[in-house]
Every structure is written in C-alpha cells, then in structure tokens.
C-alpha cells in the first residue's frame, strides 16, 4: 500500500479519565464512524493515520490510556451477532459470515 492510498482502520481506545474520554470521542466522531463503544472506523492514508495518531497522542495520558489503530484487510470478513447498527455497506469488500444456531 502506498503512503497516499486510502485504507480503512479500526481505531480503538480505553481511556481512564472521563474528561479525556469525552474529548477523544468528540475528536474521533469528526474523523470516522463509531462502530461500537470505543471503536471507530476511519478511512485514511498511511500518512493521515499517522498524523491522526500523533494528534491523539497529545490528547491522552500514555501511562493511563490505551489507543490502537488496526488496518482492516481489503478482502476481510466479518461476523455480526445481534443488531447491526451500521448499514451493510460500511465495510465493503468484507464477506459476511452467517452464524446459524
């Protein structure tokens, strides 16, 4: 993947302080789509995700908080259990895996 090619990333966080948590949540809501509590889907290039993580690094306490970004594979798959709050096309290219009970 080139530095300018766009990809999807899951940005996850665990923030100890409620004030920092609210600040980070509001910031990420401008950058991507909330998937679940503490999980956002962000579309960005490698350069942009590095810049985003740099901004986040200045917002958190590195000794108390944990923020991670994972690149979503282009031809990945997904399993959804329960109510899906997102449209089916939010993760295009993902092959849904149906779980039958």
For each residue, the residues with C-beta under 8 A, 3 or more apart:
1: 5 7 46
2: 5 46
3: 45 46 47
4: 45 46 47
5: 1 2 45 46
6: 43 44 45
7: 1 43 44 45 46 49 71 72 74
8: 41 42 43 71 72 91
9: 41 42 43 44 49 69 70 71 72
10: 35 39 40 41 42 69 70 72
11: 28 31 32 39 40 41 42 52 56 67 68 69
12: 38 39 40 67 68 69 70
13: 21 24 28 38 60 65 66 67 68
14: 38 65 66 67
15: 20 21 24 60 64 65 66 67
16: 20 61 64 65
17: 20 21 61 64 65
18: 21 22
19: 22 23
20: 15 16 17 23 24 59 60 61 65
21: 13 15 17 18 24 25
22: 18 19 25 26
23: 19 20 26 27 59
24: 13 15 20 21 27 28 56 59 60 67
25: 21 22 28 29
26: 22 23 29 30
27: 23 24 30 31 55 56 59
28: 11 13 24 25 31 32 34 40 42
29: 25 26 32 34 40
30: 26 27
31: 11 27 28 40 42 44 52
32: 11 28 29 40 41 42 43
33: 40 41 42 86 90
34: 28 29 39 40
35: 10 39 40 41 86 90
36: 39
37:
38: 12 13 14
39: 10 11 12 34 35 36
40: 10 11 12 28 29 31 32 33 34 35
41: 8 9 10 11 32 33 35 72 90 91
42: 8 9 10 11 28 31 32 33 49 52 69
43: 6 7 8 9 32
44: 6 7 9 31 48 49 52
45: 3 4 5 6 7 48 49
46: 1 2 3 4 5 7 49 50
47: 3 4 50 51
48: 44 45 51 52
49: 7 9 42 44 45 46 52 53 69
50: 46 47 53 54
51: 47 48 54 55
52: 11 31 42 44 48 49 55 56 69
53: 49 50 56 57 67 69
54: 50 51 57 58
55: 27 51 52 58 59
56: 11 24 27 52 53 59 60 67
57: 53 54 60 62 67
58: 54 55
59: 20 23 24 27 55 56
60: 13 15 20 24 56 57 64 65 67
61: 16 17 20 64 65
62: 57 65
63:
64: 15 16 17 60 61
65: 13 14 15 16 17 20 60 61 62
66: 13 14 15
67: 11 12 13 14 15 24 53 56 57 60
68: 11 12 13
69: 9 10 11 12 42 49 52 53
70: 9 10 12
71: 7 8 9
72: 7 8 9 10 41 76 91 94
73: 76
74: 7 93
75: 93 95
76: 72 73 91 93 94 95
77: 94 95 96 97
78: 91 94 95 96 97
79: 96 97 99
80: 84 96
81: 99
82:
83:
84: 80 88
85:
86: 33 35 90
87: 90
88: 84 96
89: 92
90: 33 35 41 86 87
91: 8 41 72 76 78 94
92: 89
93: 74 75 76
94: 72 76 77 78 91
95: 75 76 77 78
96: 77 78 79 80 88
97: 77 78 79
98:
99: 79 81
100:
101:
